């Protein structure tokens, strides 16, 4: 691992096989990522250059120019988490504060570690889709076998599904869902993380 600014960075290998393709959704409203500042602007591109996270977006409907925003990555930017894990975040969609990113990982342990660390800086982290090396795909918890879950996990996930947390676009935000279920955000995050992990492994047949 190399170190830059006190943070260990996963080394870049010239031939680094990545078998898992993951689409990860999260909210950027409490992060320092410049994606949080785009508002209703259409995001044209998002790129990390050295230690800076750049976003280029349309300035306004009646303005032909674009707006470029750059923020030096720190521990509160989700892009720094992807960089820390040696993953390239490819922006898939932006809907208000909700972002979907596609990235590639070598194994399930790497995915778990990435998701766990993302949850320390952003809310509403959920796995939208995961494609495995054998072609198995996890794509929708709404059609999964919930009997694999504990009673509290099943109840939490069912209510999250009913509230539209897993809809696209999402019909309820993470904080609002926690309030509705009368639990803290860390508790809700832990229950959803545990449930998603069990369903993920079952649907991928691993």
KEKOLSE-491721 format. One record per residue (C-alpha): x, y, z; residue number from 1; residue in three letters. Coordinates in nm, 2 decimals, decimal comma. Example, Ala and Ser with C-alpha at 12.3 -4.5 7.8 and 13.67 -1.06 7.14 Angstrom:
BEGIN
{px->1,23	py->-0,45	pz->0,78	i->1	aa->ALA} .
{px->1,37	py->-0,11	pz->0,71	i->2	aa->SER} .
This chain:
BEGIN
{px->0,00	py->0,00	pz->0,00	i->1	aa->UNK} .
{px->0,13	py->0,35	pz->-0,08	i->2	aa->UNK} .
{px->0,06	py->0,64	pz->0,14	i->3	aa->UNK} .
{px->-0,05	py->1,00	pz->0,04	i->4	aa->UNK} .
{px->-0,16	py->1,26	pz->0,29	i->5	aa->UNK} .
{px->-0,16	py->1,00	pz->0,57	i->6	aa->UNK} .
{px->-0,41	py->0,77	pz->0,38	i->7	aa->UNK} .
{px->-0,31	py->0,43	pz->0,25	i->8	aa->UNK} .
{px->-0,40	py->0,38	pz->-0,11	i->9	aa->UNK} .
{px->-0,45	py->0,04	pz->-0,27	i->10	aa->UNK} .
{px->-0,17	py->-0,02	pz->-0,52	i->11	aa->UNK} .
{px->-0,24	py->0,00	pz->-0,89	i->12	aa->UNK} .
{px->-0,15	py->-0,33	pz->-1,07	i->13	aa->UNK} .
{px->-0,11	py->-0,33	pz->-1,44	i->14	aa->UNK} .
{px->-0,30	py->-0,66	pz->-1,47	i->15	aa->UNK} .
{px->-0,55	py->-0,66	pz->-1,18	i->16	aa->UNK} .
{px->-0,84	py->-0,90	pz->-1,26	i->17	aa->UNK} .
{px->-1,18	py->-0,77	pz->-1,14	i->18	aa->UNK} .
{px->-1,46	py->-1,03	pz->-1,14	i->19	aa->UNK} .
{px->-1,74	py->-0,84	pz->-0,97	i->20	aa->UNK} .
{px->-1,93	py->-0,55	pz->-1,13	i->21	aa->UNK} .
{px->-2,12	py->-0,35	pz->-0,87	i->22	aa->UNK} .
{px->-2,37	py->-0,07	pz->-0,90	i->23	aa->UNK} .
{px->-2,38	py->0,11	pz->-0,56	i->24	aa->UNK} .
{px->-2,63	py->0,38	pz->-0,47	i->25	aa->UNK} .
{px->-2,58	py->0,64	pz->-0,20	i->26	aa->UNK} .
{px->-2,68	py->0,99	pz->-0,09	i->27	aa->UNK} .
{px->-2,42	py->1,27	pz->-0,11	i->28	aa->UNK} .
{px->-2,61	py->1,54	pz->0,09	i->29	aa->UNK} .
{px->-2,38	py->1,52	pz->0,39	i->30	aa->UNK} .
{px->-2,06	py->1,47	pz->0,21	i->31	aa->UNK} .
{px->-1,80	py->1,71	pz->0,07	i->32	aa->UNK} .
{px->-1,83	py->1,56	pz->-0,28	i->33	aa->UNK} .
{px->-1,89	py->1,83	pz->-0,55	i->34	aa->UNK} .
{px->-2,18	py->1,61	pz->-0,68	i->35	aa->UNK} .
{px->-2,37	py->1,74	pz->-0,37	i->36	aa->UNK} .
{px->-2,35	py->2,09	pz->-0,50	i->37	aa->UNK} .
{px->-2,49	py->2,04	pz->-0,85	i->38	aa->UNK} .
{px->-2,86	py->2,07	pz->-0,74	i->39	aa->UNK} .
{px->-3,08	py->2,04	pz->-1,04	i->40	aa->UNK} .
{px->-2,80	py->2,08	pz->-1,29	i->41	aa->UNK} .
{px->-2,74	py->1,79	pz->-1,54	i->42	aa->UNK} .
{px->-2,40	py->1,63	pz->-1,46	i->43	aa->UNK} .
{px->-2,20	py->1,59	pz->-1,78	i->44	aa->UNK} .
{px->-1,89	py->1,41	pz->-1,64	i->45	aa->UNK} .
{px->-1,72	py->1,32	pz->-1,31	i->46	aa->UNK} .
{px->-1,35	py->1,25	pz->-1,28	i->47	aa->UNK} .
{px->-1,08	py->1,21	pz->-1,02	i->48	aa->UNK} .
{px->-0,75	py->1,36	pz->-1,11	i->49	aa->UNK} .
{px->-0,47	py->1,31	pz->-0,85	i->50	aa->UNK} .
{px->-0,63	py->1,43	pz->-0,52	i->51	aa->UNK} .
{px->-0,91	py->1,64	pz->-0,68	i->52	aa->UNK} .
{px->-1,27	py->1,53	pz->-0,75	i->53	aa->UNK} .
{px->-1,40	py->1,72	pz->-1,05	i->54	aa->UNK} .
{px->-1,76	py->1,75	pz->-1,17	i->55	aa->UNK} .
{px->-1,87	py->1,92	pz->-1,49	i->56	aa->UNK} .
{px->-2,24	py->2,02	pz->-1,51	i->57	aa->UNK} .
{px->-2,47	py->2,24	pz->-1,72	i->58	aa->UNK} .
{px->-2,48	py->2,59	pz->-1,58	i->59	aa->UNK} .
{px->-2,84	py->2,67	pz->-1,66	i->60	aa->UNK} .
{px->-3,11	py->2,59	pz->-1,92	i->61	aa->UNK} .
{px->-3,06	py->2,93	pz->-2,09	i->62	aa->UNK} .
{px->-2,68	py->2,93	pz->-2,05	i->63	aa->UNK} .
{px->-2,46	py->2,74	pz->-2,31	i->64	aa->UNK} .
{px->-2,16	py->2,73	pz->-2,07	i->65	aa->UNK} .
{px->-2,08	py->2,46	pz->-1,82	i->66	aa->UNK} .
{px->-1,98	py->2,47	pz->-1,46	i->67	aa->UNK} .
{px->-1,67	py->2,29	pz->-1,34	i->68	aa->UNK} .
{px->-1,64	py->2,22	pz->-0,97	i->69	aa->UNK} .
{px->-1,33	py->2,07	pz->-0,81	i->70	aa->UNK} .
{px->-1,29	py->1,96	pz->-0,45	i->71	aa->UNK} .
{px->-0,97	py->1,82	pz->-0,29	i->72	aa->UNK} .
{px->-1,07	py->1,48	pz->-0,16	i->73	aa->UNK} .
{px->-1,07	py->1,42	pz->0,21	i->74	aa->UNK} .
{px->-1,22	py->1,16	pz->0,44	i->75	aa->UNK} .
{px->-1,57	py->1,30	pz->0,39	i->76	aa->UNK} .
{px->-1,58	py->1,25	pz->0,01	i->77	aa->UNK} .
{px->-1,70	py->0,91	pz->-0,11	i->78	aa->UNK} .
{px->-1,46	py->0,93	pz->-0,40	i->79	aa->UNK} .
{px->-1,17	py->0,91	pz->-0,16	i->80	aa->UNK} .
{px->-1,32	py->0,58	pz->-0,03	i->81	aa->UNK} .
{px->-1,32	py->0,43	pz->-0,38	i->82	aa->UNK} .
{px->-0,96	py->0,55	pz->-0,43	i->83	aa->UNK} .
{px->-0,86	py->0,41	pz->-0,10	i->84	aa->UNK} .
{px->-0,98	py->0,07	pz->-0,22	i->85	aa->UNK} .
{px->-0,82	py->0,10	pz->-0,56	i->86	aa->UNK} .
{px->-1,16	py->0,12	pz->-0,74	i->87	aa->UNK} .
{px->-1,26	py->0,35	pz->-1,02	i->88	aa->UNK} .
{px->-1,60	py->0,50	pz->-0,96	i->89	aa->UNK} .
{px->-1,79	py->0,54	pz->-1,29	i->90	aa->UNK} .
{px->-2,09	py->0,78	pz->-1,25	i->91	aa->UNK} .
{px->-2,41	py->0,60	pz->-1,37	i->92	aa->UNK} .
{px->-2,68	py->0,85	pz->-1,26	i->93	aa->UNK} .
{px->-2,75	py->1,15	pz->-1,04	i->94	aa->UNK} .
{px->-3,10	py->1,22	pz->-0,91	i->95	aa->UNK} .
{px->-3,09	py->1,51	pz->-0,66	i->96	aa->UNK} .
{px->-2,87	py->1,40	pz->-0,38	i->97	aa->UNK} .
{px->-2,89	py->1,03	pz->-0,48	i->98	aa->UNK} .
{px->-2,60	py->0,90	pz->-0,69	i->99	aa->UNK} .
{px->-2,55	py->0,56	pz->-0,86	i->100	aa->UNK} .
{px->-2,19	py->0,46	pz->-0,92	i->101	aa->UNK} .
{px->-2,06	py->0,15	pz->-1,11	i->102	aa->UNK} .
{px->-1,73	py->0,00	pz->-1,00	i->103	aa->UNK} .
{px->-1,53	py->-0,32	pz->-1,04	i->104	aa->UNK} .
{px->-1,39	py->-0,54	pz->-0,76	i->105	aa->UNK} .
{px->-1,18	py->-0,85	pz->-0,72	i->106	aa->UNK} .
{px->-1,40	py->-1,04	pz->-0,47	i->107	aa->UNK} .
{px->-1,68	py->-1,02	pz->-0,22	i->108	aa->UNK} .
{px->-1,45	py->-0,93	pz->0,07	i->109	aa->UNK} .
{px->-1,34	py->-0,62	pz->-0,12	i->110	aa->UNK} .
{px->-1,70	py->-0,53	pz->-0,19	i->111	aa->UNK} .
{px->-1,80	py->-0,56	pz->0,18	i->112	aa->UNK} .
{px->-1,50	py->-0,35	pz->0,29	i->113	aa->UNK} .
{px->-1,58	py->-0,08	pz->0,03	i->114	aa->UNK} .
{px->-1,95	py->-0,07	pz->0,13	i->115	aa->UNK} .
{px->-1,87	py->-0,06	pz->0,50	i->116	aa->UNK} .
{px->-1,63	py->0,23	pz->0,46	i->117	aa->UNK} .
{px->-1,87	py->0,42	pz->0,23	i->118	aa->UNK} .
{px->-2,13	py->0,40	pz->0,51	i->119	aa->UNK} .
{px->-1,90	py->0,60	pz->0,73	i->120	aa->UNK} .
{px->-1,92	py->0,91	pz->0,51	i->121	aa->UNK} .
{px->-2,25	py->0,89	pz->0,32	i->122	aa->UNK} .
{px->-2,61	py->0,78	pz->0,40	i->123	aa->UNK} .
{px->-2,84	py->0,54	pz->0,21	i->124	aa->UNK} .
{px->-2,57	py->0,31	pz->0,08	i->125	aa->UNK} .
{px->-2,73	py->0,01	pz->-0,10	i->126	aa->UNK} .
{px->-2,62	py->-0,24	pz->-0,36	i->127	aa->UNK} .
{px->-2,83	py->-0,17	pz->-0,67	i->128	aa->UNK} .
{px->-2,69	py->-0,45	pz->-0,89	i->129	aa->UNK} .
{px->-2,40	py->-0,70	pz->-0,87	i->130	aa->UNK} .
{px->-2,28	py->-0,92	pz->-1,14	i->131	aa->UNK} .
{px->-2,06	py->-1,21	pz->-1,05	i->132	aa->UNK} .
{px->-1,79	py->-1,40	pz->-1,24	i->133	aa->UNK} .
{px->-2,02	py->-1,68	pz->-1,34	i->134	aa->UNK} .
{px->-2,29	py->-1,45	pz->-1,47	i->135	aa->UNK} .
{px->-2,51	py->-1,47	pz->-1,16	i->136	aa->UNK} .
{px->-2,67	py->-1,13	pz->-1,09	i->137	aa->UNK} .
{px->-2,81	py->-0,97	pz->-0,78	i->138	aa->UNK} .
{px->-3,04	py->-0,69	pz->-0,91	i->139	aa->UNK} .
{px->-3,35	py->-0,65	pz->-0,70	i->140	aa->UNK} .
{px->-3,41	py->-0,72	pz->-0,33	i->141	aa->UNK} .
{px->-3,78	py->-0,68	pz->-0,39	i->142	aa->UNK} .
{px->-3,79	py->-1,02	pz->-0,56	i->143	aa->UNK} .
{px->-3,55	py->-1,20	pz->-0,33	i->144	aa->UNK} .
{px->-3,61	py->-1,49	pz->-0,09	i->145	aa->UNK} .
{px->-3,67	py->-1,30	pz->0,24	i->146	aa->UNK} .
{px->-3,70	py->-1,63	pz->0,44	i->147	aa->UNK} .
{px->-3,32	py->-1,63	pz->0,46	i->148	aa->UNK} .
{px->-3,34	py->-1,33	pz->0,70	i->149	aa->UNK} .
{px->-3,39	py->-1,29	pz->1,07	i->150	aa->UNK} .
{px->-3,73	py->-1,16	pz->1,18	i->151	aa->UNK} .
{px->-3,60	py->-0,81	pz->1,24	i->152	aa->UNK} .
{px->-3,41	py->-0,80	pz->0,92	i->153	aa->UNK} .
{px->-3,71	py->-0,93	pz->0,72	i->154	aa->UNK} .
{px->-3,94	py->-0,67	pz->0,89	i->155	aa->UNK} .
{px->-3,70	py->-0,39	pz->0,83	i->156	aa->UNK} .
{px->-3,63	py->-0,48	pz->0,46	i->157	aa->UNK} .
{px->-4,00	py->-0,53	pz->0,39	i->158	aa->UNK} .
{px->-4,10	py->-0,19	pz->0,53	i->159	aa->UNK} .
{px->-3,81	py->-0,03	pz->0,33	i->160	aa->UNK} .
{px->-3,94	py->-0,20	pz->0,02	i->161	aa->UNK} .
{px->-4,29	py->-0,09	pz->0,09	i->162	aa->UNK} .
{px->-4,18	py->0,27	pz->0,15	i->163	aa->UNK} .
{px->-4,00	py->0,28	pz->-0,19	i->164	aa->UNK} .
{px->-3,65	py->0,29	pz->-0,06	i->165	aa->UNK} .
{px->-3,54	py->0,04	pz->-0,33	i->166	aa->UNK} .
{px->-3,74	py->0,20	pz->-0,61	i->167	aa->UNK} .
{px->-3,57	py->0,38	pz->-0,89	i->168	aa->UNK} .
{px->-3,59	py->0,67	pz->-0,84	i->169	aa->UNK} .
{px->-3,60	py->0,62	pz->-0,46	i->170	aa->UNK} .
{px->-3,93	py->0,73	pz->-0,31	i->171	aa->UNK} .
{px->-3,80	py->0,78	pz->0,05	i->172	aa->UNK} .
{px->-3,47	py->0,90	pz->0,18	i->173	aa->UNK} .
{px->-3,26	py->0,71	pz->0,43	i->174	aa->UNK} .
{px->-3,31	py->0,95	pz->0,71	i->175	aa->UNK} .
{px->-3,68	py->0,97	pz->0,66	i->176	aa->UNK} .
{px->-3,70	py->0,59	pz->0,65	i->177	aa->UNK} .
{px->-3,51	py->0,57	pz->0,98	i->178	aa->UNK} .
{px->-3,76	py->0,81	pz->1,14	i->179	aa->UNK} .
{px->-4,05	py->0,62	pz->1,01	i->180	aa->UNK} .
{px->-3,91	py->0,29	pz->1,15	i->181	aa->UNK} .
{px->-3,83	py->0,47	pz->1,48	i->182	aa->UNK} .
{px->-3,47	py->0,36	pz->1,48	i->183	aa->UNK} .
{px->-3,13	py->0,54	pz->1,46	i->184	aa->UNK} .
{px->-2,96	py->0,57	pz->1,12	i->185	aa->UNK} .
{px->-2,67	py->0,35	pz->1,24	i->186	aa->UNK} .
{px->-2,92	py->0,08	pz->1,35	i->187	aa->UNK} .
{px->-3,11	py->0,10	pz->1,02	i->188	aa->UNK} .
{px->-2,78	py->0,09	pz->0,82	i->189	aa->UNK} .
{px->-2,66	py->-0,22	pz->1,01	i->190	aa->UNK} .
{px->-2,99	py->-0,41	pz->0,96	i->191	aa->UNK} .
{px->-3,01	py->-0,33	pz->0,58	i->192	aa->UNK} .
{px->-2,64	py->-0,41	pz->0,54	i->193	aa->UNK} .
{px->-2,69	py->-0,75	pz->0,70	i->194	aa->UNK} .
{px->-3,00	py->-0,83	pz->0,50	i->195	aa->UNK} .
{px->-2,85	py->-0,72	pz->0,17	i->196	aa->UNK} .
{px->-2,54	py->-0,93	pz->0,23	i->197	aa->UNK} .
{px->-2,74	py->-1,25	pz->0,30	i->198	aa->UNK} .
{px->-2,96	py->-1,19	pz->-0,01	i->199	aa->UNK} .
{px->-2,65	py->-1,11	pz->-0,22	i->200	aa->UNK} .
{px->-2,47	py->-1,43	pz->-0,14	i->201	aa->UNK} .
{px->-2,79	py->-1,64	pz->-0,20	i->202	aa->UNK} .
{px->-2,87	py->-1,48	pz->-0,54	i->203	aa->UNK} .
{px->-2,52	py->-1,52	pz->-0,66	i->204	aa->UNK} .
{px->-2,52	py->-1,88	pz->-0,55	i->205	aa->UNK} .
{px->-2,19	py->-1,83	pz->-0,35	i->206	aa->UNK} .
